[in-house]
Amino acid sequence: MMKDFIKRSIKKISKLTGEQIEDLFIDAAEEIDRLETVLESLGEGILVCDTKHSLVLANKCAERFIPITVSTLGSDPLWSRIWDERIADFLEATLKSGDRVEDREFNVEAGIQRLLSISVLPLVREHRVTGSLIYIEDITEKRGREARLRRAENLASLTTLAAGVAHEIKNPLGSISIHIQLMQKALEANRGLMARGAANTEGLDQLDKYIAVVNEEIDRLNHIVVDFLFAVRPMNLDLREGNINVLIGELMEFMGFELSGASIVCNLELEEGLPLLKFDERYLKQALLNLVKNAAAAMPGGGKLTVKTGRKDNEAFISVMDTGLGIPEENLSKIFEPYFTTKATGSGLGLTLVFKIIREHQGEISVKSREGEGTSFTISLPVPQRERRLIGFEGDFEGDIEKEKSSDRGEGAS
């Protein structure tokens, strides 16, 4: 590497001719120019501070993204040069505390509206922290693409849901229509009898039956519409840090009587020491309740239900496993689709809502099943990344710089 070559040359500088020294400076200047070109060609902003938080380097992208004063590099702390108060306050708090922070987002108005992602990282040299690196990325277009993709997915889901709703509504509407016609005929027949002075209690009894059927079908329609609205409306999650094991414990205690009455043995395998997760307790509990009830329905003659938690890398997982009937292989790819159900009285939206809730939590859900052996649903949720402390720096940063300068000039060389 060029740096190593220059270091070796400096050690022998007293033995170099003037021409060789000139060539050395030209090579060093070209290397510096190349590095500056790379730095200025980056599409991301780079700011470098020393251990006193003074700005020592900034590329053009950083100046363009954040209104900042960089005309002179001096001893002023970085945050005093930044015009945006929110970013200045963030950098001041982060640099002073020595925290490592990644992907903190800020909306910035600098000619145009931008969404910036800012990370503060340690600047490490020879296993020692010698300052801080601030990495700035413009994620405006990225977020725009994600939003467009979500809209496209939502539109596709809405189309599927709308088709399912239309299909589901047809049956109760048809039933209501038929029974209203029967009611009309019964009323006409009863009027004729009453006109002749005869009473017909049998006709009135028939009317009561028809009205009961109509009311039942109206309730069914109402449930279809309520489930549809729940499936298509955006969820306003109230994300709070909580212990997932506590939530599961409360849920299984609530379901305990119903499960034992169905001859289902419940086994909890909850890993201790799981990190706190961010979740909406109401929605996540509803998703797990749906999975537990599905598992119970798959074990009509009783069985074993296991709820397990654990962690792998940056994700925590929840598994709901049963020893029930299992799901046919041809149906596994359809179970999360709206209105797909194998139950005689199922709405076909239960697992769709589970899928929606988990995705709203930035999680994933997968399923494994074998007919006659049982089914396992596994939910993966992201573990919040804690802001990590920077490695402590011990030593005289300025003194080290002076030593390096002295070494570069060949002082003290024998």
C-alpha positions as CSV (number, residue, x, y, z in Angstrom):
1,M,0.0,0.0,0.0
2,M,1.0,3.6,-0.7
3,K,0.9,4.5,3.0
4,D,3.4,1.7,3.9
5,F,5.7,2.7,1.1
6,I,5.7,6.4,2.3
7,K,6.5,5.3,5.8
8,R,9.4,3.2,4.7
9,S,10.7,6.0,2.5
10,I,10.5,8.5,5.4
11,K,12.7,6.3,7.5
12,K,15.3,6.4,4.7
13,I,14.8,10.0,3.7
14,S,18.3,11.1,4.8
15,K,19.7,8.6,2.2
16,L,17.4,9.8,-0.7
17,T,18.5,12.1,-3.4
18,G,16.6,15.4,-4.2
19,E,15.0,13.8,-7.2
20,Q,13.9,10.7,-5.2
21,I,12.3,13.0,-2.6
22,E,10.6,15.0,-5.3
23,D,9.2,11.7,-6.8
24,L,8.0,10.7,-3.3
25,F,6.1,14.0,-2.8
26,I,4.5,13.6,-6.3
27,D,3.4,10.1,-5.5
28,A,2.0,11.2,-2.1
29,A,0.2,14.1,-3.7
30,E,-1.3,11.8,-6.4
31,E,-2.5,9.4,-3.7
32,I,-4.1,12.2,-1.7
33,D,-5.7,13.5,-4.8
34,R,-7.1,10.1,-5.6
35,L,-8.5,9.6,-2.1
36,E,-10.1,13.1,-2.2
37,T,-11.6,12.3,-5.6
38,V,-13.1,9.1,-4.2
39,L,-14.4,11.0,-1.2
40,E,-16.0,13.7,-3.3
41,S,-17.5,11.1,-5.7
42,L,-19.4,9.3,-3.0
43,G,-23.2,9.8,-3.0
44,E,-23.2,9.9,0.8
45,G,-22.1,12.6,3.2
46,I,-19.0,12.0,5.3
47,L,-18.0,14.1,8.3
48,V,-14.9,13.3,10.4
49,C,-14.2,14.7,13.8
50,D,-11.3,14.4,16.2
51,T,-11.6,13.4,19.8
52,K,-12.5,16.9,20.8
53,H,-15.4,16.7,18.3
54,S,-13.9,19.4,16.0
55,L,-14.6,18.9,12.3
56,V,-11.4,17.9,10.4
57,L,-13.0,16.6,7.1
58,A,-16.2,17.0,5.2
59,N,-17.1,16.0,1.6
60,K,-19.4,17.9,-0.8
61,C,-22.4,15.6,-0.2
62,A,-22.3,16.3,3.5
63,E,-22.3,20.1,2.8
64,R,-25.2,19.7,0.4
65,F,-27.3,17.5,2.7
66,I,-26.9,19.5,5.9
67,P,-26.5,23.3,6.0
68,I,-23.1,23.5,7.6
69,T,-20.3,25.9,8.0
70,V,-17.0,24.4,6.7
71,S,-15.2,27.4,5.3
72,T,-12.5,26.9,8.0
73,L,-11.7,23.9,10.0
74,G,-11.0,24.8,13.5
75,S,-11.4,23.9,17.2
76,D,-15.2,24.7,17.3
77,P,-17.3,21.5,18.0
78,L,-19.1,20.1,15.0
79,W,-22.6,20.9,16.3
80,S,-21.9,24.6,16.5
81,R,-21.4,24.6,12.7
82,I,-24.7,22.9,11.9
83,W,-27.7,25.2,11.2
84,D,-30.4,22.6,11.8
85,E,-31.1,22.6,15.5
86,R,-32.5,19.0,15.7
87,I,-29.4,17.5,14.0
88,A,-27.1,19.8,16.0
89,D,-28.7,18.7,19.3
90,F,-28.6,15.0,18.2
91,L,-24.9,15.2,17.3
92,E,-24.0,17.1,20.5
93,A,-25.7,14.6,22.7
94,T,-24.3,11.6,20.8
95,L,-20.7,12.7,20.5
96,K,-20.6,13.9,24.1
97,S,-22.0,10.7,25.5
98,G,-19.8,8.5,23.2
99,D,-22.7,6.5,21.9
100,R,-22.7,4.6,18.6
101,V,-26.0,5.4,16.8
102,E,-27.1,4.0,13.4
103,D,-29.7,5.2,11.0
104,R,-31.3,8.0,12.9
105,E,-33.8,9.7,10.5
106,F,-34.3,13.5,10.1
107,N,-36.5,15.6,7.7
108,V,-34.4,18.5,6.4
109,E,-35.3,21.5,4.3
110,A,-32.3,22.6,2.4
111,G,-33.6,23.9,-0.9
112,I,-35.7,20.7,-1.3
113,Q,-37.3,18.5,1.3
114,R,-35.0,15.5,2.2
115,L,-35.2,12.6,4.5
116,L,-31.7,11.9,5.9
117,S,-30.4,8.9,7.7
118,I,-27.5,9.8,10.0
119,S,-25.1,7.3,11.7
120,V,-22.4,8.2,14.2
121,L,-19.5,5.6,14.3
122,P,-16.1,5.4,16.0
123,L,-13.1,6.3,13.9
124,V,-10.6,3.6,14.8
125,R,-6.9,3.7,14.0
126,E,-4.6,0.9,15.2
127,H,-7.2,-0.4,17.6
128,R,-7.8,3.0,19.2
129,V,-10.6,5.4,18.8
130,T,-9.2,8.6,17.3
131,G,-12.4,10.5,16.6
132,S,-15.8,10.0,15.1
133,L,-17.2,9.3,11.7
134,I,-20.6,10.8,10.8
135,Y,-22.2,9.0,7.8
136,I,-25.2,10.8,6.1
137,E,-27.4,9.1,3.5
138,D,-30.3,10.6,1.6
139,I,-33.1,8.0,1.8
140,T,-35.8,10.2,0.3
141,E,-36.1,8.1,-2.9
142,K,-35.7,4.8,-1.0
143,R,-38.6,5.6,1.3
144,G,-40.6,6.8,-1.7
145,R,-40.0,3.5,-3.5
146,E,-41.0,1.6,-0.3
147,A,-44.2,3.6,0.0
148,R,-45.1,3.0,-3.6
149,L,-44.4,-0.7,-3.2
150,R,-46.6,-0.8,-0.1
151,R,-49.4,1.0,-2.0
152,A,-49.2,-1.6,-4.8
153,E,-49.3,-4.4,-2.3
154,N,-52.2,-2.9,-0.5
155,L,-54.0,-2.4,-3.7
156,A,-53.5,-6.0,-4.7
157,S,-54.6,-7.2,-1.3
158,L,-57.6,-4.9,-1.4
159,T,-58.6,-6.3,-4.8
160,T,-58.4,-9.8,-3.4
161,L,-60.3,-8.9,-0.3
162,A,-63.0,-7.1,-2.3
163,A,-63.5,-10.1,-4.5
164,G,-63.8,-12.3,-1.3
165,V,-66.3,-9.9,0.3
166,A,-68.4,-9.9,-2.8
167,H,-68.5,-13.7,-2.8
168,E,-69.2,-13.9,0.9
169,I,-72.0,-11.3,0.8
170,K,-73.8,-13.0,-2.1
171,N,-74.9,-16.0,0.1
172,P,-76.6,-14.1,3.0
173,L,-78.1,-11.6,0.6
174,G,-79.6,-14.4,-1.4
175,S,-81.0,-16.0,1.8
176,I,-82.4,-12.7,3.0
177,S,-84.1,-12.2,-0.4
178,I,-85.7,-15.6,-0.4
179,H,-87.0,-15.3,3.2
180,I,-88.4,-11.8,2.6
181,Q,-90.4,-13.3,-0.4
182,L,-91.7,-16.0,1.9
183,M,-92.7,-13.4,4.5
184,Q,-94.5,-11.5,1.8
185,K,-96.5,-14.6,0.8
186,A,-97.2,-15.5,4.4
187,L,-98.5,-11.9,5.0
188,E,-100.7,-12.0,1.9
189,A,-102.2,-15.4,2.9
190,N,-102.8,-14.1,6.5
191,R,-104.5,-10.9,5.2
192,G,-106.9,-13.1,3.1
193,L,-107.8,-15.2,6.1
194,M,-108.2,-12.1,8.4
195,A,-110.5,-10.5,5.8
196,R,-112.8,-13.5,6.0
197,G,-112.6,-13.3,9.8
198,A,-110.4,-16.3,10.4
199,A,-107.2,-16.3,12.4
200,N,-104.0,-18.0,11.3
201,T,-101.5,-18.4,14.1
202,E,-99.5,-20.9,12.1
203,G,-98.8,-18.2,9.5
204,L,-97.5,-15.9,12.3
205,D,-95.3,-18.6,13.6
206,Q,-93.8,-19.0,10.1
207,L,-93.2,-15.2,10.0
208,D,-91.2,-15.4,13.3
209,K,-89.0,-18.2,11.8
210,Y,-88.4,-16.1,8.6
211,I,-87.5,-13.0,10.6
212,A,-85.1,-15.0,12.8
213,V,-83.3,-16.2,9.7
214,V,-83.1,-12.7,8.2
215,N,-81.7,-11.4,11.5
216,E,-79.1,-14.2,11.5
217,E,-78.1,-13.4,8.0
218,I,-77.9,-9.6,8.8
219,D,-75.5,-10.5,11.7
220,R,-73.5,-12.6,9.3
221,L,-73.2,-9.7,6.9
222,N,-72.2,-7.4,9.7
223,H,-69.4,-9.7,10.7
224,I,-68.2,-9.9,7.1
225,V,-68.0,-6.1,6.8
226,V,-66.4,-5.7,10.3
227,D,-63.7,-8.2,9.4
228,F,-63.2,-6.6,6.0
229,L,-62.7,-3.2,7.5
230,F,-60.3,-4.5,10.1
231,A,-58.3,-6.2,7.3
232,V,-58.0,-3.2,5.0
233,R,-57.7,-0.3,7.5
234,P,-54.2,0.8,8.5
235,M,-53.3,-0.2,12.0
236,N,-52.3,2.6,14.4
237,L,-49.9,0.6,16.4
238,D,-48.9,1.7,19.9
239,L,-45.5,0.2,20.1
240,R,-44.1,-0.1,23.5
241,E,-41.2,-2.1,25.0
242,G,-42.4,-5.2,26.7
243,N,-41.5,-8.7,27.8
244,I,-42.9,-11.1,25.2
245,N,-42.8,-14.0,27.7
246,V,-45.1,-12.0,30.1
247,L,-47.6,-11.4,27.3
248,I,-47.6,-15.1,26.4
249,G,-48.0,-16.1,30.0
250,E,-51.1,-13.9,30.4
251,L,-52.6,-15.2,27.2
252,M,-52.2,-18.9,28.1
253,E,-53.6,-18.3,31.5
254,F,-56.6,-16.7,29.9
255,M,-57.0,-19.7,27.5
256,G,-56.1,-22.3,30.2
257,F,-59.7,-23.3,31.1
258,E,-60.8,-23.6,27.5
259,L,-57.8,-25.7,26.5
260,S,-58.0,-28.1,29.5
261,G,-61.8,-28.5,28.7
262,A,-60.8,-29.7,25.2
263,S,-58.3,-32.2,26.6
264,I,-55.3,-30.1,25.3
265,V,-52.1,-30.1,27.4
266,C,-50.3,-26.8,27.2
267,N,-46.5,-26.7,27.4
268,L,-44.6,-23.4,27.7
269,E,-40.9,-23.3,26.7
270,L,-40.1,-19.6,27.3
271,E,-36.4,-18.7,27.0
272,E,-35.2,-16.6,30.0
273,G,-33.4,-13.3,29.4
274,L,-35.0,-12.4,26.1
275,P,-34.5,-8.7,25.3
276,L,-37.4,-6.3,25.5
277,L,-39.3,-6.0,22.2
278,K,-41.4,-3.2,20.8
279,F,-44.9,-4.4,20.1
280,D,-48.6,-3.4,20.4
281,E,-49.8,-5.6,23.2
282,R,-53.5,-5.6,22.0
283,Y,-52.7,-6.5,18.4
284,L,-50.0,-9.0,19.1
285,K,-52.1,-10.8,21.7
286,Q,-54.9,-11.0,19.1
287,A,-52.5,-12.6,16.6
288,L,-51.3,-15.2,19.1
289,L,-54.9,-15.8,20.3
290,N,-55.9,-16.6,16.7
291,L,-53.0,-19.1,16.3
292,V,-53.8,-20.8,19.6
293,K,-57.5,-21.1,18.8
294,N,-56.6,-22.5,15.3
295,A,-54.3,-25.0,17.0
296,A,-57.1,-26.0,19.4
297,A,-59.5,-26.5,16.5
298,A,-57.0,-28.7,14.8
299,M,-57.0,-31.1,17.8
300,P,-60.7,-32.0,18.2
301,G,-59.8,-35.1,20.2
302,G,-57.3,-33.3,22.4
303,G,-53.5,-33.2,22.1
304,K,-50.5,-31.1,23.0
305,L,-50.0,-27.4,22.4
306,T,-46.4,-26.0,22.8
307,V,-45.6,-22.3,22.8
308,K,-41.9,-21.6,22.6
309,T,-39.8,-18.4,22.6
310,G,-36.2,-17.8,21.8
311,R,-33.7,-15.6,20.0
312,K,-31.5,-16.0,17.0
313,D,-29.1,-13.2,15.9
314,N,-31.1,-10.0,15.8
315,E,-34.6,-11.6,15.9
316,A,-36.8,-13.1,18.6
317,F,-39.1,-15.9,17.7
318,I,-42.4,-17.3,19.0
319,S,-43.5,-20.7,17.9
320,V,-47.0,-22.1,18.3
321,M,-46.9,-25.9,17.7
322,D,-49.8,-28.4,17.9
323,T,-50.1,-32.2,17.4
324,G,-53.3,-31.9,15.4
325,L,-54.6,-32.8,12.0
326,G,-52.1,-30.9,10.1
327,I,-52.5,-28.9,6.8
328,P,-52.5,-30.6,3.4
329,E,-49.4,-29.6,1.4
330,E,-51.5,-28.1,-1.4
331,N,-53.1,-25.7,1.1
332,L,-50.0,-24.4,2.8
333,S,-49.4,-21.7,0.2
334,K,-53.0,-20.4,0.5
335,I,-53.6,-20.3,4.3
336,F,-52.7,-16.5,4.6
337,E,-55.0,-15.6,1.6
338,P,-58.2,-13.7,2.5
339,Y,-61.3,-15.9,2.8
340,F,-59.4,-19.2,2.3
341,T,-60.7,-21.6,4.9
342,T,-61.3,-25.3,5.4
343,K,-63.7,-24.8,8.3
344,A,-67.4,-25.0,7.8
345,T,-68.0,-21.9,9.9
346,G,-64.7,-20.0,9.4
347,S,-64.5,-16.5,8.0
348,G,-61.2,-17.2,6.2
349,L,-59.7,-13.9,7.6
350,G,-58.2,-15.2,10.8
351,L,-54.7,-16.0,9.5
352,T,-54.9,-13.0,7.1
353,L,-55.2,-10.8,10.1
354,V,-52.4,-12.6,11.9
355,F,-50.2,-12.0,8.8
356,K,-51.1,-8.4,8.7
357,I,-50.4,-7.8,12.4
358,I,-47.0,-9.4,12.2
359,R,-46.0,-7.5,9.1
360,E,-47.1,-4.3,10.7
361,H,-44.6,-5.1,13.5
362,Q,-41.9,-5.5,10.8
363,G,-41.9,-9.2,11.5
364,E,-42.3,-12.4,9.5
365,I,-44.5,-15.5,10.0
366,S,-43.9,-19.0,8.6
367,V,-45.6,-22.3,8.8
368,K,-44.6,-26.0,8.7
369,S,-47.1,-28.8,8.7
370,R,-47.5,-32.5,8.1
371,E,-50.9,-34.1,7.8
372,G,-51.7,-36.3,10.8
373,E,-48.7,-35.0,12.8
374,G,-49.4,-31.3,13.5
375,T,-48.6,-27.8,12.5
376,S,-46.0,-25.2,13.7
377,F,-46.3,-21.4,13.2
378,T,-43.2,-19.4,13.8
379,I,-43.3,-15.6,14.3
380,S,-40.0,-13.6,14.0
381,L,-39.8,-10.1,15.4
382,P,-36.9,-7.7,15.2
383,V,-34.9,-7.1,18.4
384,P,-34.4,-3.3,18.9
385,Q,-30.7,-2.4,18.3
386,R,-29.3,-0.7,21.4
387,E,-27.1,2.3,21.0
388,R,-23.6,0.9,21.8
389,R,-20.9,2.7,23.6
390,L,-17.8,3.7,21.8
391,I,-14.5,2.2,22.9
392,G,-12.9,4.4,25.4
393,F,-9.8,6.4,24.2
394,E,-6.9,6.7,26.5
395,G,-3.9,8.8,25.6
396,D,-2.9,12.2,24.3
397,F,-4.5,12.5,20.8
398,E,-2.7,15.8,20.1
399,G,0.6,14.4,21.4
400,D,0.3,11.4,19.1
401,I,-0.2,13.7,16.2
402,E,2.9,15.7,17.1
403,K,4.9,12.4,17.4
404,E,3.7,11.4,13.9
405,K,4.7,14.8,12.5
406,S,8.1,14.5,14.1
407,S,8.4,11.0,12.7
408,D,7.4,12.3,9.3
409,R,10.1,15.0,9.4
410,G,12.7,12.4,10.4
411,E,13.4,14.0,13.8
412,G,15.0,11.8,16.4
413,A,16.1,9.3,13.7
414,S,19.5,7.8,14.3
